[in-house]
């Protein structure tokens, strides 16, 4: 940013919207539950996507398939704000609106996945 002050700081932040939001939400959850912030948990976005895939399409025994699929899904979701960050690199207002929207999308998607992951599996043998 020192070399190119014309680049919007929010556009740079937009590149990392998914991992930053996941980390902050994880820290907030730990703080709220009284657990140490640095303690690992299994409620990151990646785990929620894996759990939904296990419930909806596969079984828990197929983690060797749900893990890479979850990574692909998250990669596609995280790529969109990165592309928009390049598009809005000199437009702070547009980058701010995009950042807020992607944080909202993350929170809604995560909340839905958390709700869905907590549901019992209804699967025919």
ABEGO torsion letter per residue (X at the ends): XAABAABBAAAAAAAAAAAAAAAAAAAAAAAAAGBBAABBBAABAAAAAAAAAAAAABBAAAAAAAAAAAAAAAAAAAAAAAAAAAAAAABAAAAAAAAAAAAAAAAAAAAAAAAAAABBBBBBX
